Amino acid sequence: MAALTANDVTFIAGGRSAAPSVTEDSTRTQGFGVMFGNGALTYPANGIPLSKLSKLGFPYIIQSVIISSMGTDGYLYKYDAVNNTLRVYQEADAAGALAELGALDVVPTALLTIVVTGH
């Protein structure tokens, strides 16, 4: 099976006008829907790539990504600022410890809502 790539991640601009809000220091904040996974692609090294955000109004730096809605698939999603990816975790054992998906795991089909802040 092939690993999921940035081309397999779809962003949907959110909000009334779908335009980001901009502060005096040119920091932008915008909400997006993020869709990925088709039940056939495997989990890539370092997580789900968010590299296309640079083409959606954040070409210089992403200060934060807040996951505001995760759906009901039972997975936990966390932003990895170092790799600009979403890490996916699942329950691993009876003690409740979470484990990141591995390279052989299929990426769950997901639609998340995120809020991105950056330049």
Phi, psi and omega in degrees: 000149179272151177277148176297140179238176178301330179289346179265004180252127181247133177251137178238116180296138182249180178090171183297310183260352183063012177260142180289150171278144184234132179266176181300328180271016178070014173289135180250147173227130180211144176266146179221151162268140179236122179243137178200168178082137178224011180082001181235336182273147182265165183288124181281157175302135179074001174105187183284118185289136176247025185298337180290349177299333179296333179269357183249027176107007181230062187284341187256307183208141172253116182278321180202153171229117179254127178271108186266345177209125185252357183078193186234030184276355177088000178262155175252133181245137181222137179283134176251102184293328181295317183258358183052053181223167169257125176268143182244127182239152177221161179293133186255325185212176182296337180283351178088008178292141179267143178234140177288147175301151180256174184299336180265355181279141177281136180286128179292148174290127185216150169231112180248157172248127181233156173239122185251135175236135180175199181235000000 
